[in-house]
Amino acid sequence: MNDSMDAQVRRTARMSDERIAALVGSTAEADLMGRILATSPANVRELVDEPGLAPAPSSGRGRLRPTRRRLVSLAVAASVGAAALFTVQAVQQDEGGQVWAAYAVEVAEGAPRLLVDDEDWSVEYANEFEPDRGSMDFTDGTHELWVTWSSTWDLELILNDRRDVAVDEETVTVAGQEGTLLTYPDDEYAVIWQHGDNVVEALTLGGVEESTYRDLIASIHTVDVDTWLSALPQDVVRPADTQAVLAELLADIPLPDGYEITPPAGAVTRHQLVHNVEREAVCAWVTEWVRAADAGDQAAVDVAATALGGARDWAVQDEVEHRDEEFWANIDSIVDDGVLPGGRELVISGDTEVEGWQVVFCV
């Protein structure tokens, strides 16, 4: 794990149950996430369908985009719910410019519509857009800036959470608003501010020089609906195509009996969907391996190990980026040696106790 990710884990892991409830949407969802981790894949759908446990919309630091990071949404990792996917494609084009789909305009009107005014920076990812929340990842090819917002967040609650691990803070101006600049260890920075109805956080992902970050924050500005929508990635999966894309990605991926992968709510690009599918399939088979081992069902253990052993050859691997050797070493530990990386001892994730292997493969 690199220094940047270590910093991310430290900050994320220190949230209390109360803060998780506020950041991810509801106490019910926080409870649901913890229960998902202790539930076999075959029973996840039954758990989610329990009255009163439907997950609330969520975003925030517990919702880091699932690509290239282990800090993946637990609700996504356990296939909780599906909703119509956002599309940034224009429905037509005329002399007056783009005419956007009605839902895209609704989302844009509710968003702070922030862009970086620097030709070296562009939007790399757009994730989980809803009318009341969303996130975008800007990059210059070397550094990353994760901007996330929600109209349901409480500014002081967010600030108090981040202050727990910050080493310094000061007041700055960002997009014409007063914000709080927090300095973390490992050359990480964040600015948090109230922007209309939304609370916004602009967080570095990876070490960056302080002067570079300050210049970047100074370049953030608000744009109109058309400009903002035009800047978003264009590989968002259309709602009508979602099932077809999932079927394509899962064509050569076996899943445990009774287990289904459903698309995450909000905006999702094909790139993100690829990573979700690959990660979730691996998590499902490791979960099945653990269940079978506990039950003494050697035949089921062998089936799960065989499925995991074939993961390298899944077609989605051609589209997965930055898969490190540690990941495959952990898979091989199960397949070749029958040893479960992370073990069965309980560890703390947030304020929730989970088994060590779940952190390795599912979180």
Residue pairs with C-beta under 8 A, 6 or more apart in sequence:
1 9
3 186
3 207
4 186
4 188
4 205
4 206
4 207
5 69
5 70
6 186
7 184
7 185
7 186
7 188
8 64
8 69
8 71
8 205
9 71
10 165
10 185
11 61
11 162
11 165
11 184
12 61
12 62
12 64
12 71
12 350
13 348
13 349
13 350
14 161
14 164
14 165
15 23
15 61
15 62
15 161
15 350
15 351
16 350
16 351
17 30
17 350
17 351
17 352
19 157
19 161
20 30
20 62
20 350
20 351
21 27
21 29
21 30
22 153
22 154
22 157
23 58
23 59
23 60
23 61
23 62
23 153
23 157
23 158
23 161
24 30
24 33
24 56
24 58
24 59
24 60
24 62
24 63
25 55
25 56
25 57
25 58
25 59
25 152
26 55
26 56
26 58
28 52
28 53
28 54
28 55
28 56
29 55
29 56
29 58
29 75
30 352
31 53
32 47
32 48
32 53
32 55
32 75
32 80
33 74
33 75
33 78
33 352
34 352
34 354
35 47
36 44
36 47
36 74
36 75
36 77
36 78
36 80
37 74
37 78
37 349
37 352
37 354
37 355
37 358
37 362
37 363
38 354
39 47
39 78
40 287
40 288
40 291
41 255
41 256
41 258
41 259
41 284
41 287
41 288
42 256
42 257
42 258
42 259
44 78
44 79
44 80
44 259
45 79
45 260
47 53
48 54
48 55
48 78
48 80
48 81
54 81
55 75
55 80
55 81
57 130
57 132
57 133
57 152
57 265
57 266
58 73
58 75
58 133
59 128
59 130
59 133
59 134
59 135
59 148
59 149
59 150
60 148
60 150
60 153
60 158
61 148
61 201
61 203
62 71
62 73
62 74
62 350
63 73
63 127
63 128
63 135
63 148
64 71
64 72
64 73
64 146
65 125
65 127
65 135
65 137
65 146
65 272
66 72
66 73
66 76
66 77
66 272
66 275
66 276
66 279
67 125
67 271
67 272
67 275
67 321
68 275
68 321
68 322
70 359
70 363
71 363
72 276
72 279
72 363
73 264
74 362
74 363
75 81
75 264
76 264
76 276
76 280
77 276
77 279
77 280
77 283
77 362
77 363
78 280
78 362
79 259
79 260
79 261
79 262
79 280
81 262
81 265
82 262
82 263
82 264
82 265
83 265
83 266
84 103
84 239
85 236
85 237
85 238
85 239
85 242
85 263
85 266
85 267
85 268
86 103
86 104
86 107
86 129
86 130
86 236
86 266
86 267
86 268
87 101
87 103
87 104
87 236
87 237
87 238
87 239
88 100
88 104
88 126
88 229
88 232
88 233
88 234
88 236
88 267
89 101
89 234
89 236
89 238
90 98
90 99
90 100
90 101
91 99
91 100
91 101
92 99
93 99
97 226
98 226
98 229
98 230
100 108
100 225
100 226
100 229
104 229
105 225
105 229
106 131
107 129
107 130
107 131
107 134
108 225
108 228
108 229
109 131
109 225
110 131
110 132
110 151
110 197
111 129
111 134
111 149
111 198
111 228
112 149
112 175
112 195
112 196
112 198
112 200
112 222
113 222
113 223
113 224
113 225
113 227
113 228
114 136
114 147
114 175
114 195
114 200
114 220
114 221
114 222
114 223
115 123
115 220
115 221
115 223
115 227
115 228
115 231
116 138
116 145
116 216
116 219
116 220
117 219
117 220
117 221
118 140
118 215
118 216
118 219
120 140
120 141
121 138
121 139
121 140
121 145
121 216
121 219
122 138
122 139
122 231
123 136
123 137
123 138
123 231
123 232
123 233
124 137
124 138
124 139
124 144
124 233
125 136
125 137
125 233
125 269
125 271
125 272
126 134
126 135
126 136
126 137
126 232
126 233
126 236
126 267
126 269
127 134
127 135
127 136
127 137
127 266
127 267
127 268
127 272
128 134
128 135
128 264
128 265
128 266
128 267
128 268
129 266
129 267
130 265
130 266
132 150
132 151
132 152
133 148
133 149
133 150
133 151
133 152
133 266
134 148
134 149
134 150
134 266
134 267
135 146
135 147
135 148
135 149
136 146
136 147
136 148
136 232
137 144
137 145
137 146
137 147
137 205
138 144
138 145
138 146
138 147
139 145
143 204
143 205
143 206
143 208
143 212
144 204
144 205
144 206
145 202
145 203
145 204
145 205
145 216
146 201
146 202
146 203
146 204
146 205
147 200
147 201
147 202
147 203
147 220
148 200
148 201
148 203
149 195
149 198
149 199
149 200
149 201
150 198
150 199
151 197
151 198
151 199
153 198
153 199
154 199
155 192
155 193
155 194
155 199
158 192
158 199
158 201
159 180
159 192
162 182
162 190
162 192
162 201
163 169
163 182
165 184
165 185
166 182
166 183
166 184
166 190
167 183
167 184
167 185
168 182
168 183
169 180
169 181
169 182
169 183
170 180
170 181
171 178
171 179
171 180
171 181
172 178
172 179
172 180
172 181
172 191
172 214
172 217
173 179
173 218
174 191
174 193
174 202
174 217
174 218
174 220
175 193
175 195
175 220
175 221
175 222
176 221
176 222
177 193
177 194
177 195
178 193
179 191
179 192
179 193
179 217
180 191
180 192
180 193
181 189
181 190
181 191
181 217
182 189
182 190
182 191
182 192
183 189
183 210
184 190
186 207
187 204
187 207
187 208
187 209
187 210
188 203
188 204
188 207
189 203
189 204
189 208
189 210
189 213
190 201
190 202
190 203
190 204
191 201
191 202
191 217
192 199
192 200
192 201
192 202
193 199
193 200
194 200
195 222
202 217
202 220
204 213
208 216
223 231
233 269
235 269
235 270
235 271
236 267
236 268
236 269
236 270
237 245
237 263
237 268
237 269
237 270
237 273
242 263
245 270
245 273
246 261
246 262
246 263
246 273
246 277
249 273
249 274
249 277
249 315
249 316
250 261
250 277
250 281
251 315
252 313
252 314
252 315
253 277
253 281
253 314
253 316
254 307
254 310
255 261
255 281
255 284
255 285
256 284
256 285
256 287
256 288
256 304
259 284
261 276
261 277
261 280
261 281
263 273
263 276
264 272
264 276
268 276
270 319
271 319
271 321
274 316
274 319
274 320
275 320
277 316
278 311
278 314
278 316
278 317
278 320
281 311
281 314
282 308
282 311
282 331
282 361
283 361
283 362
285 304
285 307
285 308
285 311
286 304
286 308
286 334
286 340
286 357
286 361
286 362
287 362
288 300
288 303
288 304
289 301
289 304
289 305
289 308
289 334
289 340
290 340
290 357
291 300
292 298
292 299
292 300
292 301
292 303
292 304
293 301
293 340
305 334
305 335
305 338
308 331
308 334
308 335
309 331
309 335
311 317
311 331
312 328
317 323
330 341
330 342
330 360
330 361
333 339
333 340
333 341
334 340
334 341
340 357
341 356
341 357
341 360
341 361
342 355
342 356
342 357
342 358
342 359
342 360
342 361
343 355
343 356
343 357
344 355
344 356
344 357
345 355
345 356
346 353
346 354
346 355
346 356
347 353
347 354
347 355
347 356
347 359
349 358
349 359
349 363
354 363
